[in-house]
Amino acid sequence: MPVIDYPGTSPYSATPQTSWYLERFVVKPVSPDSGDQLFVLLPRHNFRPDTLSYDLYSTMAYWWVFAMRNPRLRKDPIWSFKAGLTIIVPSASYVRQVAGS
């Protein structure tokens, strides 16, 4: 079975793998940055981090960044993503830097 080369936009890009399986998930860190801003989730973002990723970064690929930057979302990055919740969102340039794209 071939090893998959996960792109930097994937939350799995830092996770080691063998020819048979992914190893234990390795969190790709998104450290605090001077471009971070607070954002209150709107009703259209309810349970939809991909939608917010598209609104802020013009791609749905960075949905995982919100969970990495806001540890309280890590346990369940979808169902904890509720309208009215205030989260920290990194700038688009910083996200691209972290993702290596």
C-alpha positions, 0 to 999 in steps of 0.5 A: 500500500503506498504512502500518501503525501498529504498536502500542507492544507491537510490536518494529517500532513504532520502525522507519520504513516507506514505503508499500512496506516496512519500513526497516532494523530500529530497536531499541526500547531497553529501558534498565536500570531499578531494577526489573530482576531476574535470572531463571533460565529454567525448562524450560517457557520453553525456546525460548519467550520468549512464555511467559515474557512471559505469565507475567510480564506477562500477555501474550505481546506483550512477548516481544521485551523480553528480547532488547532488555534482554539483548543476547546474545539479540539474534542469535537471540531464540528459539533462544538462549532456553534453560532454565537461562540467567540473564537480566535481566527488567524490571518489568511497570510499566517494560515498559508504560512503554517500550511506551507502553501 
